[in-house]
């Protein structure tokens, strides 16, 4: 059963803008239903991301071998119809791997419900901010680390940090790319896997508005 839950995000900022924002998320209420839906969404994402490129050729796909190597009788050798038989060197492969695409489907509303449920469950590990790295004009990793620390997030080896912004600019990408265990994504690319892996989530005001409007 789904319910609508209000979450009040307090911004970690000293600016004169309003210090909090209330958003409404439609989430799953029952714990077992939460686990079931999140598990389905996670399986769907992992399966769709899987790439099977290994491909071996069968005897019909290997080039050549159209001519019969020798006549059927009178040579004393075993019968052979093609030099591309799997028994021959350079021949085809029996039961080898084949390139294929595995896709599974989940309804868009179900996927959105799973994302909202994870966001609600990780509310206490979420830091909201009005903006991030708006005061610099050139990429600077040291400044990015300093600003993340001021917001209250810790950069540690075993701690995964997720930064959700409205639009991923080149300046943000270059500033954050060398920080270990940090992932920068746009709100339109938010997914179940990145949310589950994150120990701490930093989200901007504009991204919260997009989530509240359900425009992703």
N, C-alpha and C positions, 0 to 999 in steps of 0.2 A: 504494500500500500504506500502510495506517495503522499507526502505532505509538503507544505510550503513553510520554509524556515527563514527567519530574519537573522542576518549576521551583521553585526556592527563592527566595522573595521576602523581602528584608531590609527591615524597616520603618524609615522615616526618622522615628524618634521617640525621645525620651529617657525615656519612661515605663518603669515597672517591669514592664510586660507583656512577654511573650516577643517577642524581637526578629526572628523570622523565621517564615515559614510555607511549607510544602512542599505544592504542589498537583499533581495529575496531570491532564494534558491529552492527549486522543487527537488526534493530528495526522497530517498527510500527510508521509511521509518524503521522497519523490522531489521534486526541485525543479520539474520540468516538470508533475507532477501537482498540485503546490501552485498553480502559476500558472493551470493550467486550471480548478481548482475555485474559486479565489478570483475569477477572471474571470467564471465562470458566476454566482456569488453576487452579484457587483457588478452585472452586467447585469440580473439579476432584480430587484434592489432599485431601480435607476434606472428601469427600465421600469415597475414597479408604482407608482413615485412620480410618473410623468408624468401630467399632467392636460391633456386636450384639450377645452377648453370652447368653442372657436370653432364656431359652428353657423349655417349659412345655410339659408334656407327655399327649397324647390323650388316650382314653380308649383302643386303640389297642397297645399302647406302654407300658402301666403299666403292671407290672408282676402279673401273677395270674388271677383269675376270669374266668377260663375256664369251671369250673363246674357250672351247673345251681343251684342257691342257694336253691330253693325248687321247688316242682312240679307245673305245670302250673295251675291246678285247685284244688279246695277242701280245701285250707288252709284259705280262707277268706282274705288273704293278696293280695296286688297288684302283678301283673305279674312281674317277674324278670328273666332276662336271664344271668346276669353276676354281680358279686360283684364289678366290676371295672367300672360300669356305672358312668357318671359324677354326678348323683344324690346321689351316695353313698359316705360315708367317705372313703378316700383312693382311690377313683376312678380317672378317667382321668379329664382333664380340657377342657372346651369348649372354643374355640377361644382364647387360650392362646398365649403368645409370642413364636416365633420359631426362633432358631438360623439360621441366613442367612448372606450371604456375598453380599454386594452391590458394584459393580465395575462400574466405568465409564471410558471412553477412550478419550484421546486427542492425536493428532499426535505428534510425538517427535519433529518435526520442529516447530510446534506451541508452544509447551511448552518451547523450547529453545528461541523462539522469545519473549515470555512473560517474561522470566527471563532477557533477554538482555534489554528489554524495561524498566523494573523496575530498573536495574543497571544504565541505562542511566538517568532515572528520579531522582535517588538518588545520582547522581554524586557529588553534592555539600555537601552531608552528608557522603561522603566516604573518609576515610583516608588510604592512601597507605604507606606501609613500606617494607623495604628490608627483614627484619626478625623480629621475636618476640620471646623473652625469649631464645635467643641463648647463652647468657652469663652465664647461671646458669646450674648446674649439678644436683641439687636436687629441688623438687617442693617447691615453695615459693609463697604464695598468696600475701604477702606484696610487694614483688618485682614485681609481675605481675600487681598489682594496680598502683605501681609507674611508670612502663613502659607505661601502658595505658594512664596515666595522662600526661606523657612527650610527647606522640604522639598527644595530644590535645583533647582526648575524656574525657567526664565527666561520672562519675559513680554516678547516682542519682536514687532515688526510682522509678520515673515515666519515666525514660529514658531507652529504650531497646537498648542494645549494642550487635552487631553481629560481631564475629571474624571469618574470613574465612581464612583457612590455606590450604596448599597443602596436608599435612598429619597430622592427629591428633595423637600426641604421648602421652604416659602415663604422661610424665612430664608436657605437656601443659594441659592435662585434670585435673590433680591433682592441678595445680596452679590456674586454672580458675574456678573450680567447686563451690567454696564457695563464689564467687563474685555474688551479687544479680543482677538480670536482665541482665545477660551476657550469651550469647549462643555461643558455640564454635562448628563449623562444618568444615568438609572437603569440598574442592571445588567440589568434585564428588557428594556430598550430598546437594548441593545448591538447594533451592526450593522457590516457590513463597511465601508461608506462612511466612517463616523466614525473607525474604527480606521485605515484607510488614510490619511486626511487628517492624522491626529495625528502631530506630531513628538515630543511628550512625552505620556505617559499617567500620570495620578495615579489610583490605585485604593485604596479603603479595605479594611480587613480583612473587613468584613461582605460586601462585594461579591466578594471573593476566595472566601469560603466558598460563596456562591451559584454561582460559576463552577465550583468544585470539585465541588459537588453536582449540577451540570448541571440546575438548576431554572429555566432561562430558555429 
